[in-house]
Amino acid sequence: MAASAVLNSAKTSTRISDDTRARVLAAAEQLRYRPNATARGLAHRRMNTLGVAATLVGDEPNQYFLEVFNGIVRGAAEAGQTTTVFTLGSWDDARERIPAFCDGRIDGLVMLAPLLPSDAADWLPEHTPMVSVHANDAIAGVVNLESDEEAGAFEMVSRLIQRGHRRILHVAGPEGALGAERRVHGYRRAHAAAGFLPPPDHVLRAGFGAEDARRALEAWLRRHRGDELPEVVFAVSDAAALGCIDALLARGLRVPADLSVTGFDDSVLARAARLATVRQPLRDLGRRAVEVLVERIDARSREATPRRTKNIVLPTELVHGATLAAPRAHSLLIA
């Protein structure tokens, strides 16, 4: 009992003499004793470990995940927590796998961009507090953190229109993805606010990744051979924007001399390429997600009501980059 009290810095250790304390610590040093974190977690009903569930598939680096995860790790360090990443091949696997993640290894779970139905609360483990970042649907009992994506798209397209651009091609994300739909809405709302409609066939459905966007833009340019070249490509993500730039450069087109390209996210690669984009506060979303999750874990341990139960929306910001210029003086036709 004396050894346990000394090694665990228990309050009762104050009753132990200095000589006994020194002997215990010397023996621990000689035996190279290290406390078992799992055993301590079971005793205190707290592992001080947060889980992160995300889909990481494909060959492309997931810049979105890296940015948010950077914020999660920083927030966890500030809160004295460690992190464990759980990867899903698809969110279709979540019903079976998420309960397995919540088997006592973690105190709470951050779900990153989950594609879960609104009735997921029926099977998500009640004993593990959860938050989400950019959830596709609201889930009862799960606080969601997101950025104001529609406002960001509206502000970017409005800025393009103010600069004189009229033929703005939106390389959008897949139908049904909430973030993609919000950016399409912002794109259309900016045109409506300016008093005109975008040109026909100027919302191109692709994906969030570079390769999907590159292939989609190449196919669109082939279909529109002989038509006037757009003045701007507004892409659904920075990765998609960089994929579009690859497709344009392969055709001998210059960015931004022949046409401008803008993205969405403000990822590391976008900053390296000096891409004009919409900044999502991705790191701050990750850090705030940890803050809210730890609050909910603490509330559960006290059997109290969590302080924050409403979703959190953070603002976006325009980033001026080298890939955006004024409209060209003369029209170019798609070769």
N, C-alpha and C positions, 0 to 999 in steps of 0.2 A: 504493500500500500504506500509506503514511503517513497519507493522508487517511482511508482506511477504518479504520485503527487508532484514530485520534483520534475520528472520528464514532461509532464503535461502542464506545468505551471499552474497547478490547481490552487485555489484559495487556501486550502488546508496546508499547502507547503510552507506557509509562514510559521506553522507550529513546529517545523522540523529544524533541528539545529544546523548551524553552518557547517559543522564537521560532517554530519550525516549527508547534507546536500553535496558537499565537495566529494565525498566518497562515492555517491551515486553517479555524479557527473564523470568522475574519473573512470569508474567501471564502464559506463556507457561509451566513453571515448576508447577505452582499451578494446571493448567488444565490437566497436564500430556500429553501435546501435543506431538505427534509423527508424523513426515512427512510421507505422503503416497507415497511409492516408485513407485507405478504404475502411480500415477498422475504425479510425477516428470519425470518418464520415457517418458510419453506421451508428456509432455511439451518440454523436451529436445531431443525427438526422439531417446532416448538411454536408454535401460533397464539395461545395465551393467550386463547382464546375458547371459551365453552361454549354448546352449543345447548339449546334447550328446545322439545320437541315437544308440542303440545296441540291439542285440537279447540276451536275458538271459533266456534260457529255459533249462529244465532238472533239476535233483536233485543234480548234481555235482557242486561244487563251480567253477566258471569260473575264473581261475587264470590269464588267459590272460587279461580279462577285468579288473580285480582288479589292475594289474600292470600298464596298460595303464591309467586307470582312476586315479590312484594315481598321475601320472605325470600331467594329465589334471587339477586336483584339485590344485596341487602346482603351476602350471603355471597360473591358473586363479587367485589364491590368490596374486601372484606377480603382476598381471596386474590389480588388484582391481576389479575382476569380480566374480560373483557367478555362480554356475552351476546347471542345471536341467537335470536329466536323463529321457529320453523317451525310454521305452522298447517296442520292437516289438516281436510278436510271431514268425514272419518270415519276411524276407525281401520281400516276396511276398506282404506283407501288406503296403510296403513303399509308393507306388504310391498314396494310399488314405490317409495314416496317416502323412507322412512327411509334406505335405502342411498344415495340421491341427496343427502341432507343431509350424509352422512358422506364427503364428497368431498375433504376436506382443509381445509375452511373452519373446522372446529371440532376441538377436542381430545377432547371428550367430550359426551355427550348426556343430559339429564334428560327422561324421558318422564313427563308429567303425567297421572295417571289413565288409563293405557293399557288398552284393551280388546283385548288380544292373546292368542292361544292359547298354551298352555304350550310348544308346539313352535316358538315364534317364534325361539328360539335357533338353529334350523337355518338361518335366513336373515338374522338381524341381523348387521351387519358386525362381524367379529371384531377388526378393527384399531382400532375406536373404543370406548373404555370407556363403559359406560352404567349409570345408576341409574334407578329409577322411584319415583314417589310415588303411593301408593294404586293399585297395579296390581290388575287384576281376577283375574289368575292369576299364579302363580309362574313366572318365566322363568329358566332355568338361566343362571348367570353374571351375572345382573343383581340387584344389591342393591336391595331394595324398602324404602321408608320409609313408615310409615303410623301412624295413631292407633288407639287401642283403642276402636273404634266400638261394639262390642257392650257393653263395660263402660260406656261413656258413656250409651247408651240404657237399660241396666239401672239405672244410678244415677238417671237422670232419672225414669223411670217409678216406681221404688221410692220416690223422694221424693214424687211425686204421690200415690201410694197411702198413704204415711205421713201426708200432709196430709188424708186422708179422701176423696180422689177415687176413684170406682169406674168410672164410664163414661168411659174414655179412648179417644178415636178416634185411631188412628195413620194419618196420611196418609203412606203409605210411598212409596218409590221403585220403579222398574220391576223386575219379576222378572228375576233373573239378574245384576243389578248387585250385586257383592259387598258394597259399603258399605250398600246398601239392605237386603240380606238380613241383615247383621249387626245392623242396627238393629231389624229385625223380631224377630230372635232375642232381643235384649236386652229388647224390649217383652214378649214372651211369657214369658221367664224371670223377669222381675220379678213378673208375675202369678202364676206357678207358685210362686215363693218366698213370696208373700203368701198362698197357699192358695186361690186362686180363678182362674177363667178370665175372660178379657175377654169382654164381650158379643158376641153373634154379629154378623158383618159389621162389625166395628170395626177391621179392617185394610184400608184403602182404598189400592189401588195407583194411583199417579199418576206423578209425575216429580219431578226435583230443582228444576225451575224454578217461578217464581211463577204463570205463566199455566196450566200443566198442573195445578197443585194447586188453583188457583181454580176451574177448570172441573170438576175431579173432585169437589171438595167441594160445589159447587152441584148437581151431578147426584145426589150421595149424599143431600143434604138433601131433594131432590124425591122420591126413592124412599122416604124415611123420614118423609114428611109424617104428622103425627099421633103419631109416636113421641116418646119423651122425648129432649130435647136432650142431647148429651154434655156432660160437665162440663169436659173438657179436649180440645183438639186438640194432639197431639204430632206435629209435622211432621218429615219426613226431612231438611230443610235450612232454613236461615233464609229463603232465597228462597221456598220452599214455604210457610213459616209466614206470611210477609207476604202471599202470594197468598190464603191461607186467611182472614187478617184482612180483606182486601178483600171477599171473598165474604160474610163474616159481617156486616160493616158495611153492605153493600148490602141486607141483609135487615132492617136496623134492630136488630141484636143488638149488645150492648156487650161490649167486651173490656177488662178481665176480669170485669166485673160479672155478665154473663150466662153466660159461659164463658171459661176461660183458654186461651191459645195458647202453645206452646213450640216452639222450633226446634232446629237443630243446625248448628254451625260457629263462631258468634260472628264474623260478618262485619262490615264497616264499617256496612252498612245496619242490621244487627241492633243494633249499639251505638247508632246514631242513634235507632232506634225504641224503645230500652230493652227489647228483647225478652228474655224468659227463654229461655235456650238452653243447649246443651252446647258448651263451647269445645273445638274442635280446635286444637292448636298449629300452625296452618297456616304461619305465617311461620317458625317454628322448623323445621318439616319442610323448607321450601325451603332454609333456611340449612344445615341438616345434610346435605341432598342434595348441595349444592355441596361441602361439606367431604369427604364420602365420595368424590365423583366426582374431585376434585382428587387425593386420595390414590391412587385407582386409576390416574389418568393418570400420576402420578409413578412409581408402581410399574412401569407398563408401560415407561416411558422407561428405567428401570433394569433391565428384564427381571427384575423381582422379583415375589414373590407379594403381592397386596394385603393390607393389615393387617386390613381389615374385609371379611368375606365373608358374614356372616349378616345377615338382615333386621333392621330396627330398628323397634320399636313404641314410640310415645310416649303418655303418659297423656292422658286428657281431663279436663275440669273443669266443674262446674256453674256457670252464671252466673245469678244471681237478677235478674229484671227486672220491669218494671211490668205485663207481660201475664199474670202468674200470681197468682192469689188463692185463698183458701180456697173449698171447695165452697159453692155458693149454698144458702140455707136452704130454698127451695121448688123443686119440679120445674118445668121449662119444657117445653112441647110444641113440636115443630117445626111451624111454620105453613106 
